[in-house]
């Protein structure tokens, strides 16, 4: 049954401009990183009160055991050890300066530059190297300034400032999350595969940035920070935008975490793809039906209306109510929810078999 579903998937086509281009209905101003929902939890007093109330409503779940949470802590261990800062964790901040190690922006660039005579060869090599280091998906795009945050925001220090990023390219990578554990959502084991992917993101981006720096070119490793990963991944030809507000790929559906390396290394951008996700999502409501917070739209028409100032303007899409989503996480004993990932038919584990036949 599942293999038959995979065989009926639409064709993957390379296209000149991303599918979302037809739904840009006005100016798309750059977004302030301070207004993402996770950062608002650090400074938005009104939303902080809602989060506190949600935590107080949380009911003890007997299935959330110490051993289960240990999976999560092991998964996030590498990402929690970014740099040498023992007092304050800055791994999620991006723009890490002077800490050394993973995600640090200040690692030296080799003064001897490797001359790139053939950018296509270099592009193919970078993809090969990224997968060697642990990436499951790799695509390259020119860095569209619309997706670069207008201001950075350090979650740990509450420091913000202008985000002046001038790199030419983004090497965008997807890290697969385990399908079996993801099906435990919204439980601890789904959290564990998420945290494990975050650790893998930190390692892969740091390694690829080190490779590029040794070639004599600047490179910045980036997780959720600095620029919005989903539109960059779409531009880089990895997938399309789904009803659940996430990147959908032919290989894993919504079952990947996204990271990137920003660089000036001469590369050839990939073309975006169309594999029918938009029309499929218009007919499928699995993610919306499985969302305990009712944060995902059931309506089929795309919209640019905001549910809060944590949503962007100027682009029609299925807008997720991220305030409701994150409030549910607090009610769920602080565990993240991945129901919209686990329930998505594109996330079925057999998709790769179809691609390889």
N, C-alpha and C positions, 0 to 999 in steps of 0.2 A: 504493500500500500504506500509506504513512504517513498520507496524508490520510484514508484509510478508517479507520485507527486513531483519528484525531482525531474523526471524526464519531460514533464509538461511545462517546465519553466520557460519563460520567454527567451529569445535570443539576446545576447549581449552585443550591443552596437557601440562603436566609437563614434562620438559626435563632436561637432566643432565647438559648441558651447553647452554648458551644463543645463540640465532640464529646468532648474530653478530660474534660469534667465528669463523665461517667458512670464514669470510671476513677480518680477521686480517692477513695482508699480509707482515708485517714487524715489526720492533721494534715500540712500542707505548710509546714514551717518555712522561713523565709527563708534563702537560701544565701549563704555567705561567698565573696566574689569571690576571695579568696586561694586557694580550693580548685579553681579552674578549672585545666585541665591546663596551659595556657600559663603561668599564674602559678606553679604547682607547680614548673615547670622552673627557677624563680628561687630557690626556698627549700627544697624538699623534697630533702634530701640523698640519701635512698635512691633516689628516682626520678632524680635527677641522675646517679647512678652508672649506672643503666640507660641513660640517654640517651647518656652518654659511650661505653659499650660498643657501643651501636647505631651511633654515628658511626664507631667503629673498624671496624665490619663493612661500612661502605659501600664499594661497589665503583665504580671510576671508570666512568662511562657516557660513551662517546664522543659520544653525541647531545646531551649537556649542554655546549654550547659557550659561549664568551664572548659571542658575538652573541645566543644564546638568552637568556642571563641578562640581557643588556642590555635586552631587552623587559621583563623583570620590574622592573629598576631604573627604567626610564622610567615603568612603570605605577604604582609606589609613590611616585614623586617628590613629588607634592603632599602625600600623607599624611605623608611623611617630613619635610616642611617645616612642620609644625604649629608655630605660634608663632615666637618669636625665639630659642629655646634651641638654641645650636649644639653644645653639649657632650653633652647627654643628650636623647635622643628621648623625648617623652612623649605622642605622639599616641595610643598604644594605652591609655594610663592612664585617660583620662577625668578629670573633676574638674580640668581644667587651669586654674590660677589665675595671673594675672599675666603670662602669656606673650604675650598678644595674638594676634589672628588666629584661625585655624581651631580649633574645639573649645574655645576659651576661655570660661569661665563668667562672667568678670567684665566683659564688654562692657556699656556703660551702657544703661539702659532709658530711653526717651523719657519725660519728665515730663508731656507732653501725651498723654492717653489717648484713643484712638479708641473712641468709645462703640459697643458692639455691641448693636444693638436686635434683630437677627435672627440668632441663633446658627446657624441652618441656612444662611443666606447666607454667614456667615463660614466655616463648614465647607466649603462648596462652593468658596469663594474660596481657602482654604488649600490645598485639593487641586489647584486650578488652578495656584497659584503654585508648589507643590512640583514639579509636573510641568514647569512652565516652567523651573525651576532644574535639572532633570535627573533627577528621580525617575521610575521606570517604574511603580511601584505605590504607592498611598497609602491608608492606612486610619487610623481614629482610635478610640481606646479610653480609657475611664477607667483611670487608673493603678492596677492591682491591686498592693497592697503585697507580695503573695506573690512577685512576680517582681522586686522591687527587692532588690538585694544587701543583706544585713544589714550588711556591712562593705565598704568600698572597699579596694582594694589597688593601689598604684602600682607597676607592673611595673619601672619604671626606678629607683626609689628604695627599694623594699621598705617604704615607709611605708603603714600601714593605719590605719583608724579607722572609727567608726560612720558608716553611710551614711544620713543623715537627709534623705530626699527627700519633700517634701510636695506636689508639683505635682499638679494634678487630672487632666491628660490626657497621653497619649502620642500623638504623630503618628508613625506607623510607616511607613517607606518601604522599598521594595525596589528594588535597583539590578541590572539584568540583567547577567549575564555572557555573553560571546560563545559561542555553541554550537559553532562550528567550532574555536576554540582550546581549549574545554573538552574536546573529544574527544581532545586530546593527552595527557590525564592518564595517568600521573603525571609528565608532562614539564614543560619550562620554559614552553611556550606556554599551558598550562592555568594555570600559576602566574601568567603575565602578565595573563590576563584577571581573575584573582582580585585581584592587586595593583592593577590599574587600577580595579576596582570599589571598593577601599578608598579610593583617591584621590577617586573620585566621591562616596563616602559623606561624606568630610570636607568637600568643597565644598558638597554639597546641604544637609547639616544646618546648616553655618555660615551659608549664605545664608538658609535658612528661619528660623533663629533670629534673624538680623539683621532680617528682615522683621517678625517678631512683636515684637521689642524696639522697633522704630521705631513700632509701633502703640501702644506704651506698656505692654506686658505682658512679664513675665519669661519667658525661654526658655533651655533648656539643650540644646546640641547633643551627641549621644551616638552613638558607634559600638558597639563590643562591650562597653562599660563600663556601670557604674551600675545597669543592670537587664537582665534576660535578654530578648533580642530576640525569640526564637522564640515563647514564649507570648504576648508582647505582640502580635506580628504575628497570631497565631491569634485573640486577643481582638478585634483590629481588623478582622477579616473578610478577611484577605489569603489565608488558606489553612488547611491542616491539618498535623498532625505525621505524619511518614513513618517507615517502617521504618529508614531511614538516620539517624534522629535529627534530621533537618533539616526546615525548613518546605517543604511542597509547595504550590505555587500552581497554579491552572488555567492561568495564562498561561505560566509558565516551569518548572513542576515544582520541582526543587531548585536551579535555575540563577539564583539571585539572592543578593545580600548584603543584610543588613538593617541599617538604622540608624533613629534616631528623634530627635525633638525633644520634650522635656518642657516643659509650659507650663500656665499658668492662663488662657490666652485662652479665652473662652466658645465651646464647640464642642458638636456633637452626635455622640456615639459611633456607630460602625457596628456592625451586628450580625455575629456570626461566621457562617461558611459551612460547609456540608457538600456536598462534591462527590464523595463516594464514595471518598476516598483510603484510609480505614481498611480497608474491605473489599477494595479493590484490592491494598493492600500485603500483606494476609493471603494472597493468591494469588500474588503476585509476589515473587521472591527475587533479582531482578537485581542490586540493590546489594550484598546479602550475598555473592552468588556472585562478584562482581567485586572484592571487597575483598581486597587482598593481605595485609592484617594479620589477616584473619579476626576483625575487631572488631565486625561487625554480626550480630545474632541471625538464625539460620535458623528458629528456632521461631516458630510462628504465634501462640501465646498471649502476651498482654502480661504484663509482670511489673513489680514494684517492687523486685526484688532489685538491689543495687548491684554493679557490677564493681569499684568503688573508691569512695573518699569524694569523688570528683569527680562522682558521680551524685547526683541528688536523691532524696529519699524521699517517700512518701505518694501517688505517682501511678503507676498501671500504664501501661506503654508498652514499646516496644522499646528496651531499654537498650543503648547503644553503649559498648564497652570503649575509652574514650578514651586509656587508657594504651598499649594496643597500637597504636592509630591513630597517636599522636604518635611512638612509637618507630620505626614504619615511615618516617615523614618523615625521621628522622635517617639511617636506612639508605639512603634515597633521595637521598643527597648534599644533605640539608637541604631538598629540594623538597617542598612540600605535595602531598598526594594528593587528587584529586577524582573518583576512579573511581565513587564512590557517586552523585555528581551526574551524571556523563556517562552512566552506564549506566541511569539511571532513565527508564522510558518516558514519564513525565510531562514530562521535560526536552526531549522532541523539539521541534525548532524550529518545527514546523507548528502547535503548539497555538494560537498567536495567530490564525492564519488561521481556525481553527474558531470562536474566540470572536467574531470580527468578521463571521461570516456570519449 
